[in-house]
Amino acid sequence: PGDRIRIMNTGKEFEVTEVGVSSPHPVKKDMLIAGDVGYLTANIKSVRETRVGDTITSAENPTEKPLPGYRQIPPMVYSGMYPVDNQKYDDLKEALQKLQLNDAALEFEPETSQALGFGFRCGFLGLLHMDVVQERLEQEFGMDLIMTAPSVDYHAIMNDGST
C-alpha cells in the first residue's frame, strides 16, 4: 500500500491502496511476494484505464518490457444500441459500464441518430458476443433496446500496396 504502479499498455500510473492474497477468501497483507495469488486495489477511476491481462509494474522501478502473451483484441462487429425510451440513455450507459467491468472485450462510444436519438456504437468480438451483451442488458438491467444491423470494418489493399 502506498506504492505507485504503472499499467504497461496504457502507461497510466495509480496509487495502490490495498494488497492481499486469495486463499480462497481475500486476506489483506502488507506486501505480495513471488508465487502469491494476490490482488491489489488502486485508485483507478475508470475501467477504460486498464485492460485484463496487461502487465502491472512499479512506477518507480518499472520493467522494460511487458510479459509476453498480452495483446489487445479489437472488436470485429459493430452495432448501434439505443434505448427504446430516450429517457433511459443514462441507465443504458451505466449498464454498459457495469458489463464492461467483467467483459474487457466490450467497447462502446456515444452515438446520435436522427431517427433513434442518443445511443451507443458498440464493438463486439462477434455476433454471439453481441447477442450475449444484448440479452444481459435486457434480462439483468431491464433495458428495452433497439439494435441496428451489425456491421464489420473492411480494409482494402490496392494493387499498388496502398490502403
Residue, then its C-alpha position, 0 to 999 in steps of 0.5 A: p500500500g502506498d506504492r505507485i504502479r504503472i499499467m504497461n499498455t496504457g502507461k497510466e500510473f495509480e496509487v495502490t491502496e490495498v494488497g492481499v492474497s486469495s486463499p480462497h477468501p481475500v486476506k489483506k497483507d502488507m506486501l505480495i511476494a513471488g508465487d502469491v495469488g494476490y490482488l491489489t486495489a488502486n485508485i483507478k477511476s475508470v475501467r477504460e484505464t486498464r485492460v485484463g491481462d496487461t502487465i502491472t509494474s512499479a512506477e518507480n522501478p518499472t520493467e522494460k518490457p511487458l510479459p509476453g502473451y498480452r495483446q489487445i483484441p479489437p472488436m470485429v462487429y459493430s452495432g448501434m444500441y439505443p434505448v427504446d425510451n430516450q429517457k433511459y440513455d443514462d441507465l443504458k450507459e451505466a449498464l454498459q459500464k457495469l458489463q464492461l467491468n467483467d467483459a474487457a472485450l466490450e467497447f462502446e462510444p456515444e452515438t446520435s441518430q436522427a431517427l433513434g436519438f442518443g445511443f451507443r456504437c458498440g464493438f463486439l468480438g462477434l455476433l454471439h458476443m453481441d447477442v450475449v451483451q444484448e440479452r444481459l442488458e435486457q434480462e439483468f438491467g431491464m433495458d428495452l433496446i433497439m439494435t441496428a444491423p451489425s456491421v464489420d470494418y473492411h480494409a482494402i489493399m490496392n494493387d499498388g500496396s496502398t490502403 
